[in-house]
Amino acid sequence: MEFSRFPSLYDKHTKLSVALESEKLMLPSSFNQAECTSLGLDAIACVEFELQKGQVHDALAALHLKIKTFNANLAFKIAFVHYQRANT
């Protein structure tokens, strides 16, 4: 982890050698508001918030598309599928 930009995070970082999968990312959302301010992470917290908003919008757009696809398939079945049964 690079501490040159945010040296105050050095004290929060665990010095144990751990696997990369379990390494803490030390994102601003990992800290409460008071800690975030005292560590000087306010500016980067705004960037993280904007990125999270973008992820939310992407997830909502994907959900909207899935609902529209489901409704289109249901409308097709209602309009055109009649008297169908299993052929086995």
C-alpha positions as CSV (number, residue, x, y, z in Angstrom):
1,M,0.0,0.0,0.0
2,E,1.3,3.4,-0.9
3,F,1.3,5.8,2.1
4,S,3.0,8.8,0.4
5,R,-0.3,10.5,-0.4
6,F,-2.1,9.7,2.9
7,P,0.6,9.1,5.5
8,S,-1.9,9.2,8.4
9,L,-3.3,5.8,7.2
10,Y,0.0,4.2,8.0
11,D,-1.0,3.8,11.7
12,K,-4.3,2.2,10.7
13,H,-2.7,-0.4,8.4
14,T,-2.0,-3.8,9.9
15,K,1.7,-4.8,9.5
16,L,0.9,-8.5,9.3
17,S,1.6,-10.2,6.0
18,V,-1.8,-11.4,4.7
19,A,-3.0,-12.7,1.4
20,L,-4.0,-10.1,-1.1
21,E,-7.6,-11.3,-1.1
22,S,-8.0,-10.5,2.6
23,E,-6.0,-7.2,2.5
24,K,-8.0,-4.2,3.8
25,L,-8.5,-1.5,1.1
26,M,-8.7,1.4,3.5
27,L,-11.4,3.2,1.5
28,P,-12.9,6.3,3.0
29,S,-16.2,4.4,3.5
30,S,-14.3,2.1,5.9
31,F,-14.0,5.0,8.4
32,N,-16.7,7.1,10.2
33,Q,-17.0,10.8,9.3
34,A,-14.8,12.0,12.2
35,E,-11.9,9.6,11.3
36,C,-12.3,10.4,7.6
37,T,-11.9,14.1,8.4
38,S,-9.0,13.6,10.8
39,L,-7.1,11.4,8.2
40,G,-7.6,14.0,5.5
41,L,-9.7,11.8,3.3
42,D,-12.6,14.2,2.7
43,A,-11.7,14.9,-1.0
44,I,-11.3,11.2,-1.9
45,A,-14.5,10.4,0.0
46,C,-16.4,12.6,-2.4
47,V,-14.8,10.7,-5.3
48,E,-15.7,7.3,-3.8
49,F,-19.3,8.5,-3.3
50,E,-19.6,9.5,-6.9
51,L,-18.3,6.1,-8.0
52,Q,-20.8,4.4,-5.8
53,K,-23.6,6.5,-7.3
54,G,-22.5,5.4,-10.7
55,Q,-22.6,1.8,-9.6
56,V,-26.1,2.3,-8.3
57,H,-27.3,3.8,-11.6
58,D,-25.7,0.9,-13.5
59,A,-27.4,-1.6,-11.3
60,L,-30.8,0.1,-11.6
61,A,-30.4,0.3,-15.4
62,A,-29.7,-3.4,-15.6
63,L,-32.7,-4.2,-13.4
64,H,-34.9,-2.0,-15.5
65,L,-33.8,-3.9,-18.6
66,K,-34.5,-7.2,-17.0
67,I,-38.0,-6.2,-16.0
68,K,-38.7,-4.9,-19.5
69,T,-37.5,-8.1,-21.0
70,F,-39.6,-10.2,-18.6
71,N,-42.7,-8.1,-19.4
72,A,-42.1,-8.4,-23.2
73,N,-41.7,-12.2,-22.9
74,L,-44.9,-12.4,-20.8
75,A,-46.8,-10.2,-23.3
76,F,-45.6,-12.5,-26.1
77,K,-46.8,-15.6,-24.3
78,I,-50.2,-14.1,-23.5
79,A,-50.7,-13.0,-27.1
80,F,-49.3,-16.0,-29.1
81,V,-49.0,-19.1,-26.9
82,H,-52.2,-21.1,-26.8
83,Y,-53.0,-24.8,-26.1
84,Q,-49.4,-25.8,-25.6
85,R,-48.6,-28.9,-23.6
86,A,-45.6,-31.1,-23.1
87,N,-44.7,-33.3,-26.0
88,T,-43.1,-36.1,-24.0
